[in-house]
Amino acid sequence: MKLTYFGHSCFLIDACGTRLLFDPFITPNPLAASIDTAAIAADFILISHGHVDHLADAVDLAGKTGAKVISNWEVIDWFGKNGVANTHPMNHGGSVVLPWGRVKMVSAVHSSALPDGSNGGNPAGFVVETGEGSFYYAGDTALTMDMKLIADEFQLRCAILPIGDNFTMGAADAVRAAGFCGAKDVVGVHYNTFPPIKIDTREAEVMFSNAGLKLHLPSIGGSVHF
């Protein structure tokens, strides 16, 4: 399983020959100026919620790649109104079986509105099962006891957790979240993009290390294998 980071909360998972792109916010992000979105190939695009910093490039990339977009009902309805027909709507607690594995939509504690101000439904995270293992993407969320339910059902290869604080949980709560969901390896996202979420990355790494966990912070365009 290979994870490639495109900045903020956008990353691509390549597992079993299937490419899963999450929350594409690339072209508006000056930190991701080196990323050529035209070179990104995806089979599925998964959107955690409607905020623009999680879907700014999603309509464009869905059109260019032909990827199927997976999100909640309200976000998928918005994609349909923006010309994207290859979609699959979900909601919390539901799962969908696909040729390469399974996607389950899980709770996130945050807010959601779409770029035009319309209702974005409830924010979510995803647990994804593949032939190369399972992983959890928390989306934008506070720490929540619901994360303990993930450990009851899945054995995770890794978790992708926000660590930037202010709008989501910070590193200290992400350490607790990793314990709740049972992940020893964590990829940190949603940090350093904007002034309110700038953090001391070394301090965050030490927090995870002191808890017996590994925090991975790949460079933008960089990859990590699990």
N, CA, C and O of each residue as an XYZ file, in Angstrom:
904
protein
N       0.843     -1.192      0.000
C       0.000      0.000      0.000
C       0.881      1.244      0.000
O       1.740      1.403      0.867
N       0.668      2.110     -0.959
C       1.487      3.315     -1.105
C       0.620      4.554     -0.938
O      -0.432      4.671     -1.566
N       1.060      5.472     -0.094
C       0.373      6.751      0.091
C       1.250      7.865     -0.459
O       2.416      7.984     -0.085
N       0.690      8.681     -1.347
C       1.376      9.860     -1.880
C       0.637     11.098     -1.398
O      -0.582     11.197     -1.540
N       1.374     12.036     -0.831
C       0.780     13.224     -0.200
C       0.820     14.409     -1.157
O       1.862     14.712     -1.739
N      -0.319     15.077     -1.317
C      -0.420     16.237     -2.202
C      -0.677     17.538     -1.440
O      -1.077     18.537     -2.036
N      -0.451     17.527     -0.133
C      -0.619     18.735      0.664
C      -1.978     18.817      1.335
O      -2.956     18.225      0.877
N      -2.019     19.568      2.435
C      -3.211     19.768      3.251
C      -3.781     18.403      3.639
O      -3.115     17.647      4.345
N      -4.995     18.070      3.196
C      -5.568     16.760      3.518
C      -5.743     15.903      2.270
O      -6.552     14.975      2.262
N      -5.005     16.204      1.238
C      -5.141     15.476     -0.027
C      -4.029     14.433     -0.160
O      -2.845     14.736     -0.009
N      -4.441     13.210     -0.444
C      -3.462     12.141     -0.633
C      -4.059     11.080     -1.550
O      -5.275     11.000     -1.724
N      -3.191     10.276     -2.127
C      -3.577      9.189     -3.014
C      -3.089      7.879     -2.418
O      -1.917      7.748     -2.067
N      -3.981      6.922     -2.304
C      -3.617      5.570     -1.887
C      -3.636      4.670     -3.118
O      -4.628      4.614     -3.844
N      -2.536      3.973     -3.342
C      -2.457      2.988     -4.413
C      -2.377      1.613     -3.757
O      -1.379      1.277     -3.120
N      -3.439      0.823     -3.918
C      -3.496     -0.508     -3.308
C      -4.181     -1.464     -4.273
O      -5.242     -1.154     -4.815
N      -3.589     -2.595     -4.478
C      -4.158     -3.633     -5.353
C      -4.446     -3.099     -6.756
O      -5.398     -3.527     -7.409
N      -3.622     -2.169     -7.207
C      -3.785     -1.634     -8.549
C      -4.895     -0.607     -8.687
O      -5.193     -0.167     -9.798
N      -5.514     -0.215     -7.573
C      -6.577      0.795     -7.580
C      -6.067      2.064     -6.919
O      -5.391      2.015     -5.891
N      -6.400      3.208     -7.522
C      -5.920      4.502     -7.023
C      -7.082      5.279     -6.413
O      -8.067      5.592     -7.081
N      -6.936      5.579     -5.125
C      -7.978      6.267     -4.362
C      -7.460      7.649     -3.964
O      -6.488      7.761     -3.217
N      -8.107      8.688     -4.461
C      -7.708     10.066     -4.167
C      -8.673     10.652     -3.155
O      -9.889     10.541     -3.309
N      -8.133     11.273     -2.125
C      -8.947     11.833     -1.047
C      -8.827     13.354     -0.995
O      -7.732     13.910     -1.071
N      -9.971     14.010     -0.865
C     -10.088     15.442     -0.559
C      -9.129     16.328     -1.354
O      -8.256     16.968     -0.767
N      -9.276     16.376     -2.685
C      -8.319     17.128     -3.513
C      -8.441     18.647     -3.392
O      -9.367     19.260     -3.922
N      -7.498     19.220     -2.694
C      -7.316     20.671     -2.564
C      -5.848     20.917     -2.895
O      -4.983     20.811     -2.027
N      -5.574     21.244     -4.152
C      -4.194     21.316     -4.622
C      -3.891     22.661     -5.278
O      -2.999     23.378     -4.824
N      -4.611     23.010     -6.327
C      -4.266     24.232     -7.074
C      -4.406     25.514     -6.250
O      -3.643     26.448     -6.497
N      -5.340     25.624     -5.277
C      -5.377     26.843     -4.472
C      -4.329     26.873     -3.360
O      -4.176     27.892     -2.687
N      -3.618     25.788     -3.161
C      -2.668     25.665     -2.058
C      -1.266     26.036     -2.528
O      -0.653     25.268     -3.268
N      -0.740     27.195     -2.120
C       0.596     27.584     -2.592
C       1.691     26.608     -2.185
O       2.729     26.538     -2.844
N       1.479     25.860     -1.116
C       2.483     24.882     -0.685
C       2.560     23.698     -1.650
O       3.541     22.955     -1.652
N       1.515     23.526     -2.473
C       1.464     22.406     -3.410
C       1.696     22.850     -4.852
O       1.258     22.190     -5.794
N       2.388     23.976     -5.011
C       2.595     24.525     -6.355
C       3.382     23.580     -7.267
O       3.293     23.685     -8.490
N       4.142     22.669     -6.685
C       4.940     21.745     -7.495
C       4.117     20.583     -8.050
O       4.612     19.821     -8.880
N       2.876     20.439     -7.606
C       2.049     19.304     -8.022
C       1.316     19.635     -9.319
O       0.610     20.641     -9.403
N       1.485     18.793    -10.313
C       0.790     18.921    -11.592
C      -0.471     18.070    -11.524
O      -0.402     16.844    -11.613
N      -1.619     18.715    -11.367
C      -2.852     17.943    -11.231
C      -3.175     17.157    -12.501
O      -3.862     16.138    -12.444
N      -2.686     17.624    -13.632
C      -2.944     16.906    -14.887
C      -2.280     15.539    -14.899
O      -2.673     14.660    -15.667
N      -1.272     15.357    -14.048
C      -0.550     14.086    -14.009
C      -1.142     13.110    -12.989
O      -0.668     11.981    -12.866
N      -2.173     13.540    -12.258
C      -2.771     12.674    -11.233
C      -3.789     11.742    -11.876
O      -4.719     12.191    -12.546
N      -3.607     10.463    -11.671
C      -4.570      9.459    -12.133
C      -5.299      8.900    -10.921
O      -4.684      8.615     -9.894
N      -6.608      8.746    -11.046
C      -7.407      8.215     -9.937
C      -8.550      7.391    -10.486
O      -9.106      7.694    -11.542
N      -8.893      6.341     -9.754
C     -10.046      5.515    -10.088
C     -11.264      5.893     -9.244
O     -12.407      5.752     -9.681
N     -11.001      6.374     -8.032
C     -12.053      6.826     -7.123
C     -11.589      8.104     -6.439
O     -10.403      8.262     -6.148
N     -12.519      9.010     -6.183
C     -12.248     10.221     -5.416
C     -13.204     10.210     -4.225
O     -14.422     10.168     -4.399
N     -12.648     10.249     -3.025
C     -13.462     10.218     -1.807
C     -13.402     11.571     -1.123
O     -12.320     12.109     -0.884
N     -14.562     12.116     -0.812
C     -14.684     13.456     -0.234
C     -15.276     13.345      1.163
O     -16.371     12.813      1.342
N     -14.542     13.853      2.153
C     -14.995     13.718      3.538
C     -16.095     14.704      3.908
O     -16.969     14.384      4.713
N     -16.059     15.905      3.324
C     -17.086     16.910      3.618
C     -16.987     18.037      2.600
O     -16.122     18.020      1.725
N     -17.884     19.023      2.720
C     -18.062     19.980      1.645
C     -17.182     21.205      1.645
O     -17.275     21.999      0.708
N     -16.335     21.411      2.634
C     -15.519     22.616      2.667
C     -14.568     22.673      1.475
O     -14.038     21.657      1.026
N     -14.371     23.882      0.984
C     -13.598     24.050     -0.256
C     -12.168     23.545     -0.124
O     -11.575     23.128     -1.119
N     -11.598     23.570      1.082
C     -10.225     23.085      1.237
C     -10.151     21.552      1.238
O      -9.125     20.970      1.590
N     -11.263     20.907      0.837
C     -11.267     19.456      0.688
C     -11.807     19.002     -0.664
O     -11.804     17.808     -0.962
N     -12.273     19.951     -1.488
C     -12.794     19.530     -2.794
C     -12.569     20.543     -3.910
O     -13.225     20.465     -4.949
N     -11.663     21.482     -3.717
C     -11.479     22.539     -4.714
C     -11.189     22.010     -6.114
O     -11.651     22.585     -7.100
N     -10.430     20.923     -6.211
C     -10.057     20.367     -7.509
C     -10.872     19.133     -7.883
O     -10.589     18.494     -8.896
N     -11.869     18.792     -7.091
C     -12.543     17.498     -7.259
C     -13.348     17.418     -8.545
O     -13.283     16.404     -9.240
N     -14.103     18.454     -8.885
C     -14.902     18.411    -10.114
C     -13.988     18.297    -11.327
O     -14.240     17.492    -12.225
N     -12.937     19.091    -11.356
C     -11.991     19.050    -12.475
C     -11.332     17.673    -12.597
O     -11.249     17.118    -13.693
N     -10.869     17.128    -11.479
C     -10.182     15.839    -11.521
C     -11.141     14.694    -11.835
O     -10.757     13.730    -12.497
N     -12.378     14.791    -11.368
C     -13.361     13.770    -11.713
C     -13.595     13.747    -13.220
O     -13.723     12.683    -13.826
N     -13.648     14.938    -13.813
C     -13.843     15.009    -15.259
C     -12.653     14.484    -16.036
O     -12.821     13.767    -17.023
N     -11.444     14.837    -15.598
C     -10.235     14.438    -16.321
C      -9.920     12.955    -16.177
O      -9.442     12.324    -17.120
N     -10.185     12.401    -15.003
C      -9.788     11.020    -14.735
C     -10.902     10.011    -14.975
O     -10.634      8.829    -15.187
N     -12.146     10.469    -14.942
C     -13.275      9.550    -15.006
C     -13.521      8.805    -13.714
O     -14.295      7.848    -13.687
N     -12.870      9.232    -12.635
C     -12.991      8.550    -11.345
C     -14.412      8.642    -10.803
O     -15.116      9.624    -11.040
N     -14.825      7.609    -10.074
C     -16.109      7.634     -9.380
C     -15.939      8.394     -8.069
O     -15.015      8.118     -7.304
N     -16.823      9.345     -7.809
C     -16.768     10.157     -6.597
C     -17.657      9.527     -5.526
O     -18.817      9.202     -5.781
N     -17.107      9.360     -4.340
C     -17.836      8.800     -3.199
C     -17.885      9.850     -2.093
O     -16.853     10.397     -1.703
N     -19.072     10.125     -1.596
C     -19.234     11.059     -0.479
C     -20.639     10.901      0.075
O     -21.349      9.956     -0.270
N     -21.037     11.831      0.935
C     -22.388     11.758      1.472
C     -23.411     12.244      0.428
O     -23.043     12.759     -0.627
N     -24.679     12.069      0.745
C     -25.744     12.360     -0.218
C     -25.713     13.814     -0.690
O     -25.826     14.083     -1.886
N     -25.559     14.748      0.245
C     -25.621     16.165     -0.112
C     -24.444     16.574     -0.993
O     -24.618     17.319     -1.958
N     -23.253     16.092     -0.665
C     -22.082     16.416     -1.481
C     -22.218     15.804     -2.870
O     -21.884     16.448     -3.865
N     -22.702     14.577     -2.947
C     -22.890     13.934     -4.253
C     -23.944     14.667     -5.074
O     -23.798     14.800     -6.289
N     -24.992     15.138     -4.431
C     -26.003     15.929     -5.142
C     -25.375     17.183     -5.742
O     -25.687     17.553     -6.873
N     -24.495     17.836     -4.993
C     -23.784     19.023     -5.496
C     -22.898     18.664     -6.692
O     -22.841     19.418     -7.663
N     -22.212     17.527     -6.633
C     -21.399     17.103     -7.775
C     -22.269     16.896     -9.011
O     -21.880     17.272    -10.117
N     -23.443     16.299     -8.824
C     -24.344     16.110     -9.956
C     -24.747     17.423    -10.592
O     -24.829     17.523    -11.816
N     -24.998     18.427     -9.777
C     -25.367     19.748    -10.295
C     -24.193     20.436    -10.973
O     -24.375     21.396    -11.721
N     -22.973     19.937    -10.707
C     -21.775     20.488    -11.334
C     -21.236     19.578    -12.443
O     -20.066     19.662    -12.816
N     -22.105     18.712    -12.961
C     -21.788     17.952    -14.151
C     -21.068     16.640    -13.948
O     -20.606     16.043    -14.920
N     -20.956     16.165    -12.707
C     -20.277     14.897    -12.442
C     -21.338     13.826    -12.217
O     -22.106     13.892    -11.258
N     -21.372     12.838    -13.111
C     -22.410     11.803    -13.055
C     -21.919     10.494    -12.450
O     -22.723      9.716    -11.938
N     -20.607     10.237    -12.497
C     -20.071      8.971    -12.004
C     -19.834      9.081    -10.510
O     -18.735      9.415    -10.067
N     -20.870      8.798     -9.737
C     -20.826      9.043     -8.294
C     -21.470      7.892     -7.526
O     -22.184      7.060     -8.088
N     -21.194      7.873     -6.223
C     -21.864      6.919     -5.330
C     -22.114      7.616     -3.994
O     -21.157      7.949     -3.295
N     -23.387      7.845     -3.618
C     -23.688      8.487     -2.336
C     -23.701      7.481     -1.196
O     -24.070      6.320     -1.377
N     -23.289      7.949     -0.004
C     -23.303      7.127      1.198
C     -23.812      7.970      2.366
O     -24.133      9.149      2.214
N     -23.875      7.336      3.529
C     -24.087      8.086      4.759
C     -23.528      7.289      5.929
O     -23.126      6.136      5.773
N     -23.505      7.909      7.091
C     -22.793      7.359      8.242
C     -23.242      5.943      8.583
O     -24.436      5.646      8.624
N     -22.265      5.079      8.825
C     -22.546      3.709      9.201
C     -22.726      2.781      8.029
O     -22.695      1.562      8.195
N     -22.915      3.336      6.837
C     -23.088      2.521      5.648
C     -21.755      2.124      5.044
O     -20.734      2.773      5.272
N     -21.779      1.051      4.272
C     -20.581      0.628      3.566
C     -20.955      0.196      2.158
O     -22.108     -0.122      1.870
N     -19.962      0.192      1.298
C     -20.163     -0.260     -0.071
C     -19.033     -1.211     -0.428
O     -17.863     -0.929     -0.167
N     -19.394     -2.346     -1.029
C     -18.408     -3.315     -1.488
C     -18.088     -3.019     -2.941
O     -18.983     -2.883     -3.776
N     -16.794     -2.922     -3.230
C     -16.308     -2.612     -4.565
C     -15.408     -3.756     -5.031
O     -15.017     -4.591     -4.214
N     -15.074     -3.817     -6.308
C     -14.278     -4.953     -6.796
C     -12.953     -5.147     -6.065
O     -12.437     -6.263     -6.014
N     -12.403     -4.091     -5.508
C     -11.091     -4.152     -4.859
C     -11.175     -4.152     -3.339
O     -10.147     -4.297     -2.677
N     -12.386     -3.990     -2.752
C     -12.479     -3.931     -1.307
C     -13.786     -3.325     -0.835
O     -14.825     -3.484     -1.475
N     -13.725     -2.630      0.288
C     -14.928     -2.075      0.905
C     -14.625     -0.714      1.515
O     -13.545     -0.496      2.064
N     -15.582      0.195      1.415
C     -15.493      1.518      2.032
C     -16.625      1.653      3.045
O     -17.786      1.416      2.712
N     -16.298      2.030      4.268
C     -17.296      2.308      5.290
C     -17.196      3.762      5.710
O     -16.107      4.264      5.989
N     -18.330      4.433      5.752
C     -18.370      5.836      6.172
C     -18.586      5.901      7.677
O     -19.520      5.300      8.206
N     -17.711      6.639      8.362
C     -17.772      6.721      9.823
C     -17.886      8.176     10.264
O     -17.734      9.092      9.456
N     -18.149      8.375     11.521
C     -18.444      9.709     12.053
C     -17.217     10.617     12.087
O     -16.092     10.160     12.286
N     -17.457     11.898     11.890
C     -16.476     12.956     12.144
C     -17.211     14.108     12.826
O     -18.368     14.384     12.507
N     -16.552     14.767     13.748
C     -17.152     15.886     14.474
C     -16.563     17.168     13.924
O     -15.429     17.524     14.246
N     -17.323     17.862     13.099
C     -16.835     19.049     12.394
C     -18.065     19.801     11.889
O     -19.140     19.683     12.477
N     -17.925     20.563     10.823
C     -19.045     21.226     10.162
C     -18.897     21.002      8.666
O     -17.892     20.453      8.216
N     -19.892     21.422      7.892
C     -19.796     21.207      6.448
C     -20.761     22.118      5.720
O     -21.945     22.187      6.050
N     -20.242     22.814      4.726
C     -21.059     23.580      3.788
C     -20.312     23.580      2.468
O     -19.082     23.599      2.451
N     -21.040     23.558      1.370
C     -20.427     23.493      0.052
C     -20.003     24.873     -0.432
O     -20.453     25.875      0.124
N     -19.155     24.956     -1.444
C     -18.625     26.256     -1.876
C     -19.686     27.288     -2.239
O     -19.445     28.488     -2.114
N     -20.861     26.838     -2.688
C     -21.918     27.791     -3.033
C     -22.803     28.126     -1.833
O     -23.804     28.828     -1.975
N     -22.438     27.627     -0.663
C     -23.195     27.902      0.550
C     -24.302     26.908      0.840
O     -24.975     27.021      1.864
N     -24.504     25.945     -0.031
C     -25.563     24.963      0.181
C     -25.158     23.945      1.242
O     -23.998     23.866      1.644
N     -26.137     23.176      1.678
C     -25.951     22.212      2.755
C     -24.978     21.114      2.344
O     -25.176     20.442      1.331
N     -23.915     20.938      3.146
C     -22.943     19.891      2.865
C     -23.208     18.593      3.591
O     -22.384     17.680      3.534
N     -24.352     18.484      4.283
C     -24.623     17.274      5.041
C     -23.679     17.143      6.222
O     -23.078     18.122      6.664
N     -23.556     15.937      6.723
C     -22.695     15.684      7.877
C     -21.289     15.308      7.430
O     -21.132     14.490      6.523
N     -20.260     15.889      8.051
C     -18.878     15.497      7.726
C     -18.633     14.053      8.135
O     -19.329     13.516      8.997
N     -17.648     13.434      7.519
C     -17.413     12.011      7.758
C     -15.944     11.671      7.639
O     -15.128     12.478      7.196
N     -15.633     10.465      8.044
C     -14.361      9.827      7.758
C     -14.646      8.534      7.007
O     -15.802      8.167      6.798
N     -13.583      7.850      6.606
C     -13.739      6.585      5.889
C     -12.788      5.543      6.463
O     -11.634      5.844      6.768
N     -13.278      4.320      6.608
C     -12.393      3.178      6.797
C     -12.441      2.375      5.508
O     -13.515      2.011      5.029
N     -11.272      2.105      4.954
C     -11.176      1.452      3.645
C     -10.455      0.119      3.815
O      -9.347      0.064      4.349
N     -11.094     -0.949      3.358
C     -10.495     -2.272      3.343
C     -10.029     -2.598      1.930
O     -10.790     -2.448      0.975
N      -8.790     -3.041      1.792
C      -8.261     -3.481      0.511
C      -7.554     -4.817      0.705
O      -7.364     -5.270      1.833
N      -7.167     -5.441     -0.400
C      -6.415     -6.680     -0.318
C      -5.044     -6.505      0.290
O      -4.390     -7.490      0.631
N      -4.590     -5.256      0.434
C      -3.293     -4.965      1.048
C      -3.435     -4.426      2.467
O      -2.458     -3.962      3.055
N      -4.632     -4.484      3.016
C      -4.847     -4.025      4.378
C      -5.878     -2.917      4.460
O      -6.380     -2.440      3.442
N      -6.188     -2.514      5.679
C      -7.204     -1.496      5.937
C      -6.558     -0.220      6.473
O      -5.520     -0.262      7.134
N      -7.191      0.912      6.175
C      -6.723      2.185      6.721
C      -7.922      3.070      7.031
O      -9.017      2.880      6.502
N      -7.684      4.032      7.894
C      -8.712      4.965      8.359
C      -8.297      6.372      8.017
O      -7.213      6.816      8.393
N      -9.169      7.089      7.294
C      -8.985      8.522      7.081
C     -10.052      9.236      7.885
O     -11.245      9.065      7.637
N      -9.622     10.039      8.850
C     -10.563     10.642      9.792
C     -11.281     11.858      9.241
O     -12.287     12.277      9.814
N     -10.795     12.451      8.131
C     -11.350     13.715      7.687
C     -11.031     14.802      8.694
O     -10.103     14.669      9.491
N     -11.795     15.870      8.656
C     -11.651     16.936      9.650
C     -12.506     16.565     10.850
O     -13.725     16.438     10.726
N     -11.890     16.392     11.996
C     -12.679     15.962     13.147
C     -12.019     16.343     14.459
O     -10.807     16.539     14.539
N     -12.836     16.439     15.462
C     -12.385     16.446     16.846
C     -12.164     15.005     17.275
O     -12.601     14.072     16.601
N     -11.487     14.832     18.394
C     -11.383     13.517     19.012
C     -12.786     13.072     19.438
O     -13.546     13.846     20.021
N     -13.111     11.823     19.138
C     -14.422     11.310     19.501
C     -14.310      9.853     19.934
O     -13.500      9.096     19.398
N     -15.119      9.476     20.894
C     -15.102      8.107     21.393
C     -15.520      7.102     20.323
O     -15.221      5.914     20.442
N     -16.211      7.565     19.277
C     -16.603      6.671     18.184
C     -15.399      6.000     17.539
O     -15.528      4.929     16.946
N     -14.225      6.623     17.651
C     -13.026      6.028     17.057
C     -12.695      4.668     17.664
O     -12.041      3.845     17.023
N     -13.141      4.429     18.893
C     -12.898      3.130     19.517
C     -13.638      2.007     18.797
O     -13.205      0.855     18.829
N     -14.752      2.341     18.148
C     -15.501      1.332     17.405
C     -14.712      0.813     16.210
O     -14.901     -0.328     15.788
N     -13.826      1.647     15.661
C     -13.022      1.224     14.517
C     -12.099      0.088     14.912
O     -11.941     -0.877     14.165
N     -11.485      0.197     16.090
C     -10.576     -0.857     16.559
C     -11.318     -2.162     16.812
O     -10.728     -3.237     16.708
N     -12.606     -2.083     17.144
C     -13.391     -3.294     17.371
C     -13.640     -4.069     16.078
O     -13.805     -5.288     16.100
N     -13.666     -3.355     14.954
C     -14.049     -3.972     13.676
C     -12.882     -4.214     12.730
O     -12.908     -5.154     11.935
N     -11.847     -3.360     12.814
C     -10.783     -3.398     11.821
C      -9.409     -3.519     12.477
O      -9.206     -3.071     13.606
N      -8.487     -4.122     11.765
C      -7.067     -4.071     12.111
C      -6.401     -3.162     11.086
O      -6.252     -3.525      9.919
N      -6.006     -1.988     11.532
C      -5.541     -0.949     10.610
C      -4.051     -1.076     10.320
O      -3.246     -1.351     11.209
N      -3.707     -0.868      9.054
C      -2.304     -0.715      8.685
C      -1.820      0.684      9.052
O      -0.667      0.872      9.439
N      -2.720      1.667      8.925
C      -2.362      3.050      9.267
C      -3.625      3.870      9.421
O      -4.710      3.451      9.016
N      -3.468      5.054     10.016
C      -4.545      6.034     10.103
C      -4.027      7.361      9.593
O      -2.878      7.727      9.842
N      -4.872      8.079      8.882
C      -4.543      9.414      8.383
C      -5.383     10.385      9.200
O      -6.607     10.424      9.077
N      -4.698     11.178     10.047
C      -5.375     11.985     11.051
C      -4.975     13.452     10.945
O      -3.811     13.751     10.679
N      -5.918     14.373     11.149
C      -5.560     15.793     11.207
C      -4.784     16.092     12.484
O      -5.085     15.546     13.546
N      -3.779     16.967     12.372
C      -2.946     17.284     13.544
C      -2.757     18.795     13.724
O      -1.990     19.214     14.592
N      -3.436     19.613     12.928
C      -3.159     21.044     12.896
C      -3.790     21.878     13.992
O      -3.452     23.051     14.153
N      -4.718     21.278     14.762
C      -5.402     22.001     15.830
C      -6.273     23.129     15.254
O      -6.391     23.254     14.035
N      -6.860     23.917     16.089
C      -7.701     25.070     15.768
C      -9.020     24.672     15.094
O     -10.085     24.882     15.674
N      -8.973     24.103     13.883
C     -10.183     23.680     13.173
C     -10.472     22.188     13.371
O     -11.589     21.735     13.122
N      -9.485     21.437     13.809
C      -9.601     19.990     14.015
C      -8.846     19.640     15.289
O      -8.361     20.532     15.985
N      -8.743     18.366     15.597
C      -7.891     17.995     16.722
C      -6.429     18.314     16.405
O      -6.022     18.345     15.243
N      -5.665     18.546     17.444
C      -4.241     18.764     17.309
C      -3.477     17.477     17.543
O      -4.068     16.404     17.664
N      -2.160     17.592     17.607
C      -1.318     16.400     17.715
C      -1.605     15.596     18.981
O      -1.637     14.366     18.935
N      -1.811     16.270     20.103
C      -2.040     15.541     21.359
C      -3.304     14.696     21.282
O      -3.306     13.541     21.708
N      -4.376     15.264     20.743
C      -5.607     14.490     20.598
C      -5.467     13.434     19.506
O      -6.100     12.381     19.583
N      -4.650     13.697     18.494
C      -4.432     12.696     17.448
C      -3.701     11.471     18.006
O      -3.939     10.347     17.563
N      -2.819     11.690     18.969
C      -2.175     10.550     19.640
C      -3.247      9.696     20.320
O      -3.227      8.470     20.212
N      -4.163     10.333     21.005
C      -5.249      9.593     21.653
C      -6.137      8.910     20.618
O      -6.584      7.782     20.823
N      -6.391      9.600     19.504
C      -7.208      9.010     18.438
C      -6.559      7.745     17.882
O      -7.242      6.757     17.612
N      -5.232      7.780     17.712
C      -4.517      6.599     17.221
C      -4.691      5.433     18.192
O      -4.868      4.289     17.774
N      -4.639      5.730     19.486
C      -4.873      4.689     20.475
C      -6.288      4.146     20.415
O      -6.501      2.939     20.535
N      -7.253      5.030     20.230
C      -8.649      4.601     20.151
C      -8.882      3.668     18.961
O      -9.539      2.636     19.099
N      -8.339      4.034     17.786
C      -8.646      3.270     16.575
C      -7.672      2.120     16.336
O      -7.883      1.302     15.441
N      -6.608      2.057     17.132
C      -5.686      0.937     17.056
C      -4.620      1.048     15.989
O      -4.140      0.031     15.488
N      -4.239      2.261     15.630
C      -3.231      2.466     14.586
C      -1.873      2.784     15.215
O      -1.763      3.699     16.030
N      -0.854      2.036     14.837
C       0.501      2.308     15.293
C       1.232      3.289     14.362
O       2.140      4.005     14.784
N       0.818      3.304     13.103
C       1.393      4.220     12.115
C       0.349      5.253     11.740
O      -0.784      4.910     11.403
N       0.739      6.530     11.800
C      -0.178      7.631     11.519
C       0.464      8.568     10.511
O       1.643      8.905     10.620
N      -0.328      8.987      9.525
C       0.078     10.055      8.617
C      -0.645     11.320      9.055
O      -1.873     11.340      9.130
N       0.105     12.371      9.341
C      -0.494     13.629      9.757
C      -0.892     14.468      8.563
O      -0.132     14.598      7.603
N      -2.094     15.041      8.624
C      -2.582     15.931      7.569
C      -3.244     17.149      8.207
O      -3.356     17.243      9.429
N      -3.678     18.073      7.364
C      -4.385     19.284      7.793
C      -3.556     20.089      8.795
O      -4.008     20.403      9.896
N      -2.330     20.412      8.379
C      -1.459     21.240      9.210
C      -0.569     22.098      8.302
O      -0.249     21.705      7.180
N      -0.182     23.255      8.797
C       0.775     24.174      8.158
C       0.284     24.849      6.878
O       1.012     25.669      6.318
N      -0.904     24.542      6.399
C      -1.389     25.161      5.164
C      -1.712     26.634      5.360
O      -1.399     27.461      4.504
N      -2.338     26.963      6.484
C      -2.766     28.324      6.809
C      -2.190     28.706      8.177
O      -1.898     27.823      8.983
N      -2.024     29.997      8.449
C      -1.460     30.406      9.749
C      -2.137     29.789     10.975
O      -1.430     29.418     11.912
N      -3.481     29.658     11.022
C      -4.073     29.101     12.248
C      -3.732     27.636     12.508
O      -3.931     27.146     13.619
N      -3.218     26.926     11.491
C      -2.922     25.500     11.705
C      -1.424     25.200     11.539
O      -1.041     24.066     11.253
N      -0.600     26.208     11.718
C       0.847     25.966     11.721
C       1.251     25.343     13.052
O       0.820     25.791     14.115
N       2.074     24.316     12.985
C       2.458     23.597     14.202
C       3.967     23.356     14.216
O       4.652     23.533     13.209
N       4.453     22.958     15.361
C       5.836     22.504     15.514
C       5.845     21.010     15.190
O       5.454     20.191     16.022
N       6.285     20.660     13.998
C       6.208     19.260     13.564
C       7.110     18.360     14.400
O       6.770     17.204     14.651
N       8.257     18.878     14.832
C       9.145     18.067     15.656
C       8.482     17.737     16.990
O       8.584     16.611     17.477
N       7.811     18.707     17.572
C       7.101     18.468     18.822
C       6.024     17.400     18.623
O       5.846     16.536     19.480
N       5.307     17.454     17.503
C       4.279     16.458     17.213
C       4.891     15.068     17.077
O       4.342     14.097     17.596
N       6.016     14.965     16.388
C       6.683     13.673     16.222
C       7.087     13.084     17.569
O       6.972     11.878     17.785
N       7.560     13.937     18.471
C       7.962     13.473     19.800
C       6.753     12.973     20.584
O       6.840     11.960     21.278
N       5.622     13.679     20.477
C       4.410     13.233     21.159
C       4.044     11.814     20.745
O       3.725     10.975     21.588
N       4.091     11.553     19.452
C       3.738     10.221     18.953
C       4.775      9.198     19.391
O       4.427      8.097     19.820
N       6.030      9.556     19.286
C       7.094      8.630     19.667
C       6.998      8.252     21.140
O       7.195      7.091     21.500
N       6.695      9.231     21.992
C       6.577      8.967     23.424
C       5.423      8.016     23.742
O       5.403      7.361     24.785
N       4.460      7.959     22.813
C       3.321      7.056     22.995
C       3.541      5.710     22.298
O       2.631      4.883     22.251
N       4.741      5.488     21.757
C       5.037      4.243     21.059
C       4.452      4.167     19.678
O       4.230      3.079     19.146
N       4.195      5.338     19.081
C       3.585      5.424     17.755
C       4.542      6.103     16.786
O       5.478      6.785     17.204
N       4.309      5.917     15.502
C       5.122      6.552     14.465
C       4.269      7.548     13.696
O       3.256      7.180     13.101
N       4.686      8.821     13.710
C       4.023      9.856     12.929
C       4.797     10.073     11.645
O       5.972     10.436     11.676
N       4.143      9.851     10.515
C       4.738     10.066      9.205
C       4.275     11.424      8.669
O       3.079     11.711      8.630
N       5.229     12.245      8.261
C       4.923     13.552      7.684
C       5.637     13.651      6.336
O       6.658     14.329      6.222
N       5.100     12.976      5.311
C       5.774     13.006      4.004
C       5.754     14.414      3.428
O       4.824     15.183      3.673
N       6.780     14.743      2.667
C       6.806     16.016      1.974
C       5.715     16.038      0.910
O       5.249     14.980      0.487
N       5.303     17.214      0.476
C       4.310     17.320     -0.567
C       4.885     16.753     -1.863
O       5.918     17.210     -2.352
N       4.201     15.755     -2.406
C       4.698     15.007     -3.543
C       5.426     13.748     -3.137
O       5.729     12.906     -3.983
N       5.717     13.603     -1.839
C       6.424     12.429     -1.326
C       5.470     11.289     -1.009
O       4.254     11.468     -0.948
N       6.054     10.111     -0.810
C       5.260      8.914     -0.583
C       5.775      8.139      0.628
O       6.919      8.295      1.054
N       4.896      7.305      1.162
C       5.258      6.391      2.241
C       4.519      5.086      1.979
O       3.395      5.091      1.477
N       5.161      3.958      2.326
C       4.579      2.649      2.111
C       4.194      2.012      3.439
O       4.888      2.189      4.440
N       3.100      1.278      3.448
C       2.649      0.572      4.640
C       2.450     -0.898      4.322
O       2.069     -1.674      5.199
